[in-house]
C-alpha cells in the first residue's frame, strides 16, 4: 500500500462504523517492510483479539502457512480469477480478499519477497506486520513448538474478522483521528 492510499475492504468491513478509522490507521501506521522498500505495511500489537481471529481462521481451515505455500495459493487463485474474467467479460471488483500476516523477525530478503508478492497480487492482498516473533506467533496460533513467519488468511469472512479485531485494538489504544 502506498503511503497515502487506503485499500477497499470486504463489504463486511466497509459496513462497520470503524472502517474509516481502520483505513486511516492502516495508512498512518504503515512502515516500509525493508529499508529499500516501496510499500508500507501497517504494524500492530499481537493482542488476544487478533489471536482469537487467527485461531478461528486456523480452526476453519482458512490459513495457508509459509511464503512458498502462500505464493502458490495466490497464483492458483489469480489463474482461476483470470479464467472467470475471460469467460464472463465482467469487470472484477478491486477489494481486499486475502490478508498476509507477518511476524516481525524476518530477514530483509524475506520482506523483499513479501513486497514482490504484494505487488503481484495487488489490490486483493493486504499485509499486516505483527509485533511478535515467528516462534510466539506460531505457538499462539498453532500450538507448542510451532513457528510461523507468514500466514495467508483466505476468504473474505476470515479477513473481515481479523480486520475488525484490528480496528477494535486500535480504537482502544489511540484517540480518535
HELIX and SHEET records of a PDB file:
HELIX    1   1 UNK A   11  UNK A   14  1                                   4    
HELIX    2   2 UNK A   19  UNK A   28  1                                  10    
HELIX    3   3 UNK A   48  UNK A   59  1                                  12    
HELIX    4   4 UNK A   67  UNK A   88  1                                  22    
HELIX    5   5 UNK A  108  UNK A  120  1                                  13    
HELIX    6   6 UNK A  134  UNK A  142  1                                   9    
HELIX    7   7 UNK A  156  UNK A  173  1                                  18    
SHEET    1   A 6 UNK A  30  UNK A  32  0                                        
SHEET    2   A 6 UNK A  40  UNK A  44 -1                                        
SHEET    3   A 6 UNK A 125  UNK A 130  1                                        
SHEET    4   A 6 UNK A  98  UNK A 102  1                                        
SHEET    5   A 6 UNK A 150  UNK A 153 -1                                        
SHEET    6   A 6 UNK A  63  UNK A  65 -1                                        
END                                                                             
